[in-house]
Amino acid sequence: MQDLAHDLLGFIDRSPTPYHAVAEAGARLEAAGFECAFETEIWSVEPGSRRFIVRNDGSLVAFEVGMASPAEAGFRLIGAHTDSPNLRLKPRPDVEAQGYRQLAVETYGGVLLHTWLDRDLSLAGRVTFREDDGIRTARVNFERPLLRIPSLAIHLNREVNTQGLQLNSQQHLVPLLGLESAPALAQFLVEELAARSVAEIPAEAVLAFDLMLHDAQPSGVAGVNGEFILAPRLDNLGSCHAALSALLAAARGPVPPFTRVVVLYDNEEIGSRTAQGAAGPFLLEVLGRVVEGFKGGEPQGLARALAHSMLVSADMAHAVHPNYADKHDPGHRPVVGGGPVIKVNAGQSYTGDAVTMGRFASLCAKEGVEPQHFVSRNDLLCGTTIGPITAARVGVRTVDVGNPMLSMHSCREMAGTADVEPMIRVLRAYLNEG
């Protein structure tokens, strides 16, 4: 159990952005015998074929083809998302004010703004630049504290503790990079690329970038008995790690009749409406090509395969907060350390029904795990996941689950050490038993 929890911490620390998360997932898949395939190729698959496909650096689909045709045995899918709420650099980020060098940022997703104050922050992402032989895009991760958004001293805001902190995302979240003598972004970016032997280019060769701030403090454990995981991006790298770990564990055993699939989407936190998001065609296109590529395909194969299929949408769940227990429905208060949570919403913001929830509960029972349940209060809006989006886009039965956590959408979040292994075990059973 501890080994899996520490493996999760390492996975998170090596994944400061969706692009790094996909690269880390790809490295683990390749080590297990999965081959990186490309969308521009013609695919031919057979029983036991192991492939993964990356779209736009931030989304990934991995599959192991079953012994039977997908049209006859279907797919067993697990879905999660690689992105998290954060602060991202604007295209022209350099700001000089009051003797400081700052970087202009834009909010991405539902950021819990105050949690980004007084943190040791770094930068990571990808950059596109011009070289002698063309244009290239490369990942970059500074891996050290670079930035800070300092709080305003209480002496200048005496009412902050009684009236609450009011942050304007345009005015109050501009991080400090250095004093006014510090170099502009493009200059220290190319210096970093050179220092890491990525490229030797002048600052004017930088064409564009997707760079985001992240907590530079390593992930860790806390609690008198190490009960708690403290880490950034648990929502939803915790579920990406669980899905990937379950697939790799299942792949060490015999190949089942059905085809195992894991999909890790980017852009869930902003609605999934991108080519690589859950509302886009990525997963459906991959599944269609697997059906067609299996021994020449079969008539009406994709529709038949989907009728045999199911998706477990894995996204972290709200644990009850001991200081705000009234924010939870009285009968549905998951606790950290209590195991996997089945998430329910009558309006289908979570997609489970009696059939799919019953199936997941049955898997839990077989593994000796007691599932918890989460339902939003009637007077609070319910969040959502890739589950209903994928169900509507692909047409596959779905259940929404996740491990309980606190501080969701904070710069640094909190979950349970004891919850890591049971979720992986249940997902592995799902990929083994169908």
Protein Blocks (a to p, Z undefined) as FASTA:
>chain_A
ZZmmmmmmmmmmmmmbfklmmmmmmmmmmmnopacddfkbccdddehiacdddeehlacc
dddddfbdfklnopadddddfbdcdddddfblccceehiacdddddehjddfklmgoiac
ddedddddddfkbccdddddekpafbdcddddfklomklmmnopaddfklmmcccfbdfk
bccfklmmmmmmmmnomaccdfklpmbdcdddddfbdcddedjkopaccdehklmmlmmm
mmmmmmmmmmmmccdfbdcdddddehklnoopafklmklmklmmmmmmmmmmnghiaehk
lmmmmmmgccddddddddddfklmmmpcfklccdehiapaddddfklmafcdfklmmmmm
mmmmmnopacddddddfkbccdddfklmmmmmnopacdddddddehihiabdcddfklmm
mmmmmmmmmmmnZZ
